[in-house]
């Protein structure tokens, strides 16, 4: 900052935001709004989007809307892929700028990149792999896509193992699906003998998945390969209603299977983007080093009295009851209760979320994006928090895959902005003032009716429209067609892998599902 006065002003602005967030949190709970998803215009969705997988033809001309749709999918899948561990500290976001001959994607993680760390090295390897796919002639594409798939499996192994544990626990709720033989008897060869030459229905596929889960077959990458591929096929080809018909735990089983198969969808979209979007032969994936937050704030957080003074509200039982009434008809708010609850909320931990890191970094590195076109979308590994969503909208109308509607009143903040010019500082902190204005309106002008607090929604997501399109298909013929077309593409892609070795379990799965 240029002066101490400006520094104090920024600090005070962030403290005002925290104070209003505390009031909104006390009034409405963490789940402040319903989950909101990105809405595409009807003509933005290509009617052939389900075929945008790794078998897509290279350099096929795409319309602007198709290209934008694929860019959004790429950014979301990239973020999901880089985030290899569950938890808020591992949320990843990505931001694209592009030129006629190159593409730059800035990538940030909540916990922050460190120069030369393992995650940065993975990003370098991923970038080289995608550039290789973008430039490879058709007869060499398979070699590059196989290398990418193995890279993704290796990077995601920890998360895959955790999801496999969850799936095993869920599968135990369905005794009729579990293998009848002991795990020591369930080898890859025995599974092949069980399915070779048969046509599998829904429950047969689940039983096969259980055999792979509980058997002593392939290990490491090969086991993950088979489990991810079969889970992806199950999730894509059988609607949610089939799982729900299994009973109360069926819906949960459906979700866990979807998460295990998610990496396959990420793989397809990454490859499709590399082969179909111009400039990927000059791709750069740039890790954003997390900014240091510097010294602690010079004064305490705002008190309730100061917060009410800024809102032009008296600290009285009557005013407090009116302000807090939307929270719940069962809660009796008084001056003493609100003072106590407000003061009990922990001080902010000053976390700069990945989405905000991206904005601050690109503002402070104008030369890196000079003459490039900004893509007005932030890719995220999970749904965006409420404050990030409002900030991005106030900043430059940036969109994400969706907002989970939760209010993180203790952690959200901005970097200090010391390295920014005056215009960039105004852009960054002007967006915060826009968020504060929205919060003030919610506090003062809200006409919400008394109601119970919203139940908290999940922040993670399995994927996008590639899955939902097939989930909503109706009728046996449509489902059979979807299964057949998907598996034929998969078989064509995988049949020649390990050509000098025995067929893998997964190859036999494809043959069995196709009935050939």
N, C-alpha and C positions, 0 to 999 in steps of 0.2 A: 504493500500500500504506500501511497505518496506521503501521507501524514498520519499522526497519531489519531487525529479527529476522525479520519476515514476508517481507521482500524476499529475504533470504538463504535462507529456507526454500524459497521458490518456485524460486529459482535452483538450489538444490541438488537439488530434485525433478526439474527438467528435465535437469540434468546426469546424474542417476541413470538417467533414461530413455535418454539418449544412450549411456551406457556399456553398458547392457544391449543396446541396438540394435547396437552395434559387435560385441559377442560373438555375437549371433544372426546378424549379417551374415557374420562370419568362419566361423561354423559351417555355415550353410546357403546362403550366397550371397544376392544381391539378391532372387531369386524365392523368398521364404520359404514361401508357401503357394500352393496352386492357386487359379486364378481362381474367384471365387464370385459368382453372379448373384442378383439379387433374385428371390425365389420368391413368386409370387402364389397365393392360394388358388384352387382351381378355379372357385369361383363368383364370383370377383372379375372374371373376364374375360367381358365381354359377348359373346354369340355373334354380335352384329352389329357388333363393334368395327371390322371392316374397312371399314365404311361411314361411320366417323367422319371424314369429310374436309370440305373446304370447302363441299360441297353439303348438309351436314347442316342439318336444319330448325332454325330459331331457337326457343329456349325450349321445346324438347322435354323433358318431365320425365324426369329420370334418377334411378335408384335411388342410394342412398348408395355402394354398391360401384362402380357405373359412374362416378359423379362422382369418387370417389377415384382410380380408374384413369386417368381423363382428367386429373386434377390432376397425377398423377405424370408422365404423358406430357408435359404442358405444361411442367413444370419442367425436365425433361431437354431438351426441344426448345428451350426458351428459352435454356438454358445453351449448347447447341450453336450456336445462332444468334448469340449475343453474342460467342462465341469465334471471331474471324475470322482467326486466324493459328495455325499449328501450333506446338507446343512447350509445355514445362511451365509457362513463365511466363504463358501465355495460357489456362490452364485456368480455367473459370468454374463457379461453383456458385450455386444459388438456393434460397430458403427462404420459404415462404408462411405468412401469417396471414390469416384471413378473418373477416368479420362478415356479418350479414344483407344489408347494403347496399354492401359494399365489399370489396376484396381488396388486400392489400399483399404485394409480393414483393420481398425484399431480394436483391440481386445482388452477388457479389464475384468478383474475378479475382485469381489468384496474384500478378501484378505490381502490383496495387492500382489502384483508381480515383483520379483526381485531380479535384477539383471543377471542373466546366465543361469537362473534356477532351472529345475527339471521341467517345470511347466513351460518356461520360455523355450527350452530346447525342443519340447514336443511341438510347440507352435511352429518352430523352424522346420521340423521334419514334415509336419502336416502341409505347410506351405509348399515345400519342394515336391511333395507327392501330388498335390492338386495341380501344380504347374506342369508336372510330368504328364498327367492325364490330359491337360488342356492342349499340349503340344504333340502328344504321341500320335503316330499314324494309326489307322484303324486296326491293322494287324498286330499292333503292340499294346493296344489299350488294355487287354485282359491282364497282362503282366503288371501294369501300373495299378489297376483297380484291385488286384489281389494283394499287392503290397500295401495299398491304402487300408484295405480291410484288416489285414494283420496288424497294422499300426494302431487302428482304432480298437481292436480287441485287446491289444496289450495295454494301451493307455487306460481303458475302461475296466480292466480286470477287477480292481477292488470293488467298484460299484456293481459290476455284474455278479461277483461272489455274494455281496450283501443281498442283492435282489433274488438270487438263487436260494439263499437261506430263507428269505420271506416266502418264496413260492413253495418250497418244501413244506414249510409250516402250514400254509394255506391248503396245500394239496392233502394234508393229513385229515382235513375235515371231510374228505370224500373217500371213505374206505373202499367203496365199490370200484374206484378208479385206480387204486394202488396195486402195484405188482403183487402177484400171488407167490412168487418165488422170493427167496432171500436175496439180499443185495449182492452177496458173493457169487450167486448164480447168474446175475444179470450182467452179462458182458455185451460188448458191441455185436459179436457174432450171434448171440442168442436173440438179441433184438431184431437183427436182420432176418433170422429164420422166422420169427413171429410175423413179420409184416410182408416178406417178399411174396409178390404175386397176389396181394389182397387189395381191396378197395376200402379205405377207411372212412367212417362217418365221424360225426362230432365227438362222441364219447370214445371212439377208437383213437382219435387224435390225442385226446386228453390222457388216455391210458398210455399211449406211446410217450407223451411228454413225461408222465410219471416214471416210466421205465428209464428214460434218460436221466431224470433227476435223482433217482434212487439206485441206479445201477453202477457197476464198476467198469464202465466202458472207457471211452476216450477221456483224457485229462487235459488240463491247460487250455490252449487256444482251440484245439479241435472240439473239446466238450462245449466251450462257450459258443463256438461257431454253430454247432448243431442246436443247442438250446435257444440261442437268439433267433436263428432262422425259423425253427418250428414255432416258437412263440409269436413271431411276427406273422407267420402264415395263419396261425389260429386266430389272432386278434383281428387280422384284416378280413378273413373270409367268413367268420361266424358272428352274427349280430349279438349285441349285448343280451337280448332276450333269451338266447339259448343258454347263456351262463346263469341268468336270473332264474331260469326254470330249475336249476340244480338246488335251489333253496336259498336261505338267508346269506350264506357265505359265497354264493355264486358270483355276485357283483364284485366282491373284493378279489376273488380269483381272477376275474376278467381284467381288473385294473393291474394286478401284479404281472400277469402275462403280458399285458400291453407295455409295461415299463421294461420288462426283460427284452422284448422285441424292438424297443425304440431305436436301438443303435443301428439296426438294419435300415430303418427309414432314414436316419441321419446319413448313413452311407449312400443311399440312393440319391438323396437330394444334393449332397456335396459333389458327387460325380456328375449329376445332371448340370449343376451350375458350372463346374469346370469345363464341361464339354459344350455348353450352349450359350454362355454369357461371354461376350467379347471382352478382352482385356485380361482374362485369367492367365494367359501366358506371361503376363507381367504382374502377377499377384504378389502383394506383400501383406503378411499378417504381423501386425506390430503390437507387442505387449505394452500396456500402459503401466508405468511404474507408479505405485500409489503415492500420492502427495503426503508429505509430512505435515501434521497439523500444528506443529510449533508449540508454543507455551500455552499453559492452561488459561482459561478466561480470567480477566483481571478482577471480576466481581462475581457475586453469587447470581444464580438464576433468578428470574423474576418471581417475586412473591405474588400471592393471590391478590393482595391489595393493589400492587402495581399493574397487574393484568387487568383487573376490573377498571382501574383508572384509565387505561388505554382504550378500553371498550366503552367508556363513559357510563359505567354502571356502578351504582352504590353497592357496597358490601353490606347487605342486609338480608334477613331471612326471606322477606318478600321478593326481592330482586333475584336472589339465588334460586328460590323455588321456581320462579318463572323461567329463568335461564336454563335450569337443569331438568325441567319437567319432561322433555321428550325422552329422557333416559329410560324410565320405566315407572308405571303407575304404582309399583310396589315399594319404591324407594322414596323416603322422606328426606329431602335435602334441606339442611339448615346451614347457617353461617359456620357454626363450629365444625359440623361434619365435613363441609367442603374444605375448610382451612386445613383440617387434619389430613384428609385424603390427598389433597393437593400437595402438601408438604412431604407426604410419605413416598411419593413417586420419586424414583431414583434420578440422580443427576444424569444428564446426557453423557454417553460414552464417546460421542464425536466420531461416529462411523460415516465414512464417505462411501456411499453405495456405488457399485460398478457403473451404473448408468451416469451418475454425476461425475465420476472420474473421467469418463469418456468426453463429456462436454468440456470440463475444465482443461483436459489435456489438449484437445484440438484448438481451443481458444488460445492456449499459451504456445502453440506451435503452428502459427499461420503459414510458415514456409512449407510445412509438410503437406498442406492441402491446397496450396496456391493453384489457381486455375482449374481445380477439380470440381466436379459436381457432387454435392452432398445428396445422399439418399436419405430421405426423411423418415427413417425407421430405425429403431434400436432393437437389435436381436437380443433375446434374453433366454437364459436356460430355464427360467421359471416365470410365473406371472410377476409383474412389477408391483412394488408396494405403492400405497396410495399417494404418499408425498412425492415419490419419484415420478409417478404418472402425472400428477398436477404440475410439477416443475417442468417436465418435458413439454407439456402442452403450453405452458406459459412462456417457455424459452423460445421455441420456434415451431410450435405445433407438431413436434415429433411424436410418432406413434410407436407402440409396442404390440406384442401379441395379445396383451390383455393386462388387466389390473386385478389383483386378488381382493382389493378393497380394504386391506388391513392397515391400521394406523400404528406406526412404530414411533411413539412419542419420545422415547429416551435415546434413540441412537442416530437419528437422521441429522446430517449436517452438511456443510459445504467446506471445500478446501479454502485456505486463506486467500488465495488469489494474488499473492505477492508478485508473481511473474507476469501478471496480465497488464496490458495497457488499459488506459482509461475507458475506451469503448468496450473492451472485452469485459472489464469489471462491471460496467453498467449492464451489459447483457446478462451476465451471470447472476448478479444480485437483484437486477430488475425482475428476473423470473421468480426469485424468492419473494419479492414484494407482491407479485401476482398471486402466489400461493397464500401468503398472509391475508391478502384481500379476500380471497375465497373463504378462508377459515373464519374471518370476521363475519362475513355474511352468513355462514352456517351457524355461528354462535348467536348473532343478534337477530337475524331475520328468519330463522328457521321456523317452519310451521308444521314440523313433524308431529304426528299424533303419538300419544303415549303408547309404547309397545315394548314387548320383550326384546332383549338384545338379539341381534342376528347371530345364528350359529356360525362358527368360523369355518371357512372353506379351505380346501387344499391349495397350496401355493405352487406345487409342481404340476407339470402337464405331460401327458404321454406324447402328444404330437398334434398335427394339424389336420387339414382337410383330406389328405390322402387316405387316412383311416376312416374318418367320419363318412366319406362318400360311400364306402363299402359297407359300413355299419348300417346305413339307412336303406340299403337296397332291399327290395321286397321280392318274395317269390322264390321258389326253388330253382327255377331256370336261371334267374339273374345271379343267384348265389353260386350255382354250379359253374356258370360262365366266369364269374370273378375268380373262383378258386382255380379253374382250369387255366385261365389266361395268366394269372399271377405265377402259378407253379411252373407253367411252361417257360416263362421268362426266367424264373429262378433256375430251372433245370438247364436251360441253354447256357446260363451264366456259370453254373457250377459243375456241369457234367465232366468237363475236361480238366478240372483241377486235380492235381496229384495223378496225372495220366499214367504214370508208371507204377502206381500203387493200387491196392485194393480199393474198391468203392468205399467211400465213407458212409457212416450211418445216415448222414443227412441226404446223400444221394439216393439211398434206398427209400428214405421217407418220401422224397419227391416222386419216385417211381410208384410207390404204394398209393399215394394220394391221387395220382393221375390214373392209376389202374392200367399202367402200361409196363 
